[in-house]
């Protein structure tokens, strides 16, 4: 039974212990606030436990398996008897990667004197909430609150989760590699996990409703991934509408419609990765008077403040791309705004990354977006095939492209399709944030041989004085 309690008074309460939540709590504590963070499940949230981190671990395992299985021969290395023990893979992913990071989050919170409360938080009004856990409850009176409750996978009609119909969380927790896997949704999550399981030995089919795989990326970037997917034996079906999944106990039948005709695939599992929905229900937003839009997202100002001035929201529950690094950035802004720092979000350059084969990354404006804003711009495209480090890694597919102004070569956007894109994009993000032009980058000495050299080469191309092309 829930017993009565005396209210605990705090400066700031953070609802949700994911990336946005724990970062907000730590920064608020650094600002000398008395902070409580409430998490109903596991610290680290989706990203550390069942999202960004474990998926990258499986992607790495798939690469290692393929390197040992076949790609090593490229370098004159012969291997025999290569086997995959997927349970050991999963154990490594959980104990050496996920658990290490989540325990690190707990340590950081304690180090910064943040009180960690296990339970479900429900707002009572704009200055009070209750944290309920297994029959007990505690009331907190707060000066400020930060909502960081994250999001969950969308369940679509005909594909009720359970059994052999799984979401991305279920896809990361499989105990054996399926012989056949169907993925509904060819966005970033579907493409990443599809590539990972194909590398681990599964026969993968991706069904995408739009006209291309990875619809948020430009076509020439996606083409590089599609070429690699074909080599892996991945089937990509576009312009298709998923209709129904029939669980046959030992298998699942996936029905979809394309060009007016119904088709079907038989698989061991079907994984649905069509997007995520904000966790804004049942946390007392109405009682606190907090507004939400038609998509269940919480509108905020440039400091993360909701329509209730002392309550903030960050991460997947607010408009914008559902990215862990965006949530972390917004969390710091909100925590500092509560401490009366003169801060505000600036989304001038948010890097987007798909950890596919090869990786894709984009930051700033594309050519079309720049032109729509009335900018006079040009594109400069340099191939990884002309980079010595990429060749020595036997990963020379793809390119890097800069979008710069015609008049003074100021960098306004960049796109990368190729090895190391997720790391290279950080330099480009900084360049855009600082208003640099192509000459600034070209005059920066980059180590040789390195993947980072493509930055020098593509910048010289933008200036019209290329050396290596």
Secondary structure in CASP SS format (residue, H / E / C, confidence):
PFRMAT SS
TARGET T0000
AUTHOR 0000-0000-0000
METHOD secondary structure of the structure
MODEL  1
X C 1.00
X C 1.00
X C 1.00
X C 1.00
X C 1.00
X C 1.00
X C 1.00
X E 1.00
X E 1.00
X E 1.00
X E 1.00
X E 1.00
X E 1.00
X E 1.00
X E 1.00
X C 1.00
X C 1.00
X C 1.00
X H 1.00
X H 1.00
X H 1.00
X H 1.00
X H 1.00
X H 1.00
X H 1.00
X H 1.00
X H 1.00
X H 1.00
X H 1.00
X H 1.00
X C 1.00
X C 1.00
X C 1.00
X C 1.00
X E 1.00
X E 1.00
X E 1.00
X E 1.00
X E 1.00
X C 1.00
X C 1.00
X C 1.00
X C 1.00
X C 1.00
X H 1.00
X H 1.00
X H 1.00
X H 1.00
X H 1.00
X H 1.00
X C 1.00
X H 1.00
X H 1.00
X H 1.00
X H 1.00
X H 1.00
X H 1.00
X H 1.00
X H 1.00
X H 1.00
X H 1.00
X H 1.00
X H 1.00
X H 1.00
X H 1.00
X H 1.00
X H 1.00
X H 1.00
X H 1.00
X C 1.00
X H 1.00
X H 1.00
X H 1.00
X H 1.00
X H 1.00
X C 1.00
X C 1.00
X C 1.00
X C 1.00
X C 1.00
X C 1.00
X C 1.00
X C 1.00
X C 1.00
X C 1.00
X H 1.00
X H 1.00
X H 1.00
X H 1.00
X H 1.00
X H 1.00
X H 1.00
X H 1.00
X H 1.00
X H 1.00
X H 1.00
X H 1.00
X H 1.00
X H 1.00
X H 1.00
X H 1.00
X H 1.00
X H 1.00
X H 1.00
X H 1.00
X H 1.00
X H 1.00
X H 1.00
X H 1.00
X H 1.00
X H 1.00
X C 1.00
X C 1.00
X C 1.00
X E 1.00
X E 1.00
X E 1.00
X E 1.00
X C 1.00
X E 1.00
X E 1.00
X E 1.00
X E 1.00
X E 1.00
X E 1.00
X C 1.00
X C 1.00
X E 1.00
X E 1.00
X E 1.00
X E 1.00
X E 1.00
X E 1.00
X C 1.00
X C 1.00
X E 1.00
X E 1.00
X E 1.00
X E 1.00
X E 1.00
X E 1.00
X E 1.00
X E 1.00
X E 1.00
X E 1.00
X E 1.00
X E 1.00
X C 1.00
X C 1.00
X C 1.00
X E 1.00
X E 1.00
X E 1.00
X C 1.00
X C 1.00
X C 1.00
X C 1.00
X C 1.00
X C 1.00
X C 1.00
X C 1.00
X E 1.00
X C 1.00
X C 1.00
X E 1.00
X E 1.00
X C 1.00
X H 1.00
X H 1.00
X H 1.00
X H 1.00
X H 1.00
X C 1.00
X C 1.00
X C 1.00
X C 1.00
X C 1.00
X C 1.00
X C 1.00
X E 1.00
X E 1.00
X E 1.00
X E 1.00
X E 1.00
X C 1.00
X C 1.00
X C 1.00
X H 1.00
X H 1.00
X H 1.00
X H 1.00
X H 1.00
X H 1.00
X H 1.00
X H 1.00
X H 1.00
X H 1.00
X H 1.00
X H 1.00
X C 1.00
X C 1.00
X C 1.00
X E 1.00
X E 1.00
X E 1.00
X E 1.00
X E 1.00
X C 1.00
X C 1.00
X C 1.00
X C 1.00
X C 1.00
X C 1.00
X C 1.00
X C 1.00
X C 1.00
X C 1.00
X C 1.00
X H 1.00
X H 1.00
X H 1.00
X H 1.00
X H 1.00
X H 1.00
X H 1.00
X H 1.00
X H 1.00
X H 1.00
X H 1.00
X H 1.00
X H 1.00
X H 1.00
X C 1.00
X C 1.00
X E 1.00
X E 1.00
X E 1.00
X C 1.00
X C 1.00
X C 1.00
X E 1.00
X E 1.00
X E 1.00
X E 1.00
X E 1.00
X E 1.00
X E 1.00
X C 1.00
X C 1.00
X C 1.00
X C 1.00
X E 1.00
X E 1.00
X E 1.00
X E 1.00
X E 1.00
X E 1.00
X E 1.00
X C 1.00
X C 1.00
X E 1.00
X E 1.00
X E 1.00
X E 1.00
X E 1.00
X E 1.00
X E 1.00
X C 1.00
X E 1.00
X E 1.00
X E 1.00
X E 1.00
X C 1.00
X C 1.00
X C 1.00
X E 1.00
X E 1.00
X E 1.00
X C 1.00
X C 1.00
X C 1.00
X C 1.00
X C 1.00
X C 1.00
X H 1.00
X H 1.00
X H 1.00
X H 1.00
X C 1.00
X C 1.00
X C 1.00
X C 1.00
X C 1.00
X C 1.00
X C 1.00
X C 1.00
X C 1.00
X C 1.00
X C 1.00
X C 1.00
X C 1.00
X C 1.00
X C 1.00
X C 1.00
X E 1.00
X C 1.00
X C 1.00
X C 1.00
X C 1.00
X C 1.00
X E 1.00
X E 1.00
X E 1.00
X C 1.00
X H 1.00
X H 1.00
X H 1.00
X C 1.00
X C 1.00
X C 1.00
X C 1.00
X C 1.00
X C 1.00
X H 1.00
X H 1.00
X H 1.00
X H 1.00
X H 1.00
X H 1.00
X H 1.00
X H 1.00
X H 1.00
X H 1.00
X H 1.00
X H 1.00
X H 1.00
X H 1.00
X H 1.00
X C 1.00
X C 1.00
X C 1.00
X C 1.00
X C 1.00
X C 1.00
X C 1.00
X C 1.00
X C 1.00
X C 1.00
X C 1.00
X C 1.00
X C 1.00
X E 1.00
X E 1.00
X E 1.00
X C 1.00
X C 1.00
X C 1.00
X C 1.00
X C 1.00
X E 1.00
X E 1.00
X E 1.00
X E 1.00
X E 1.00
X C 1.00
X C 1.00
X H 1.00
X H 1.00
X H 1.00
X H 1.00
X H 1.00
X H 1.00
X C 1.00
X C 1.00
X C 1.00
X C 1.00
X E 1.00
X E 1.00
X E 1.00
X E 1.00
X E 1.00
X E 1.00
X E 1.00
X H 1.00
X H 1.00
X H 1.00
X C 1.00
X H 1.00
X H 1.00
X H 1.00
X H 1.00
X H 1.00
X C 1.00
X C 1.00
X C 1.00
X C 1.00
X C 1.00
X C 1.00
X E 1.00
X E 1.00
X E 1.00
X E 1.00
X E 1.00
X E 1.00
X E 1.00
X C 1.00
X C 1.00
X C 1.00
X C 1.00
X E 1.00
X E 1.00
X E 1.00
X E 1.00
X E 1.00
X E 1.00
X E 1.00
X E 1.00
X C 1.00
X C 1.00
X C 1.00
X H 1.00
X H 1.00
X H 1.00
X H 1.00
X H 1.00
X H 1.00
X H 1.00
X H 1.00
X H 1.00
X H 1.00
X H 1.00
X H 1.00
X H 1.00
X C 1.00
X C 1.00
X C 1.00
X E 1.00
X H 1.00
X H 1.00
X H 1.00
X H 1.00
X H 1.00
X C 1.00
X C 1.00
X C 1.00
X C 1.00
X C 1.00
X C 1.00
X C 1.00
X C 1.00
X C 1.00
X C 1.00
X H 1.00
X H 1.00
X H 1.00
X H 1.00
X H 1.00
X H 1.00
X H 1.00
X H 1.00
X H 1.00
X H 1.00
X H 1.00
X C 1.00
X C 1.00
X C 1.00
X C 1.00
X C 1.00
X C 1.00
END
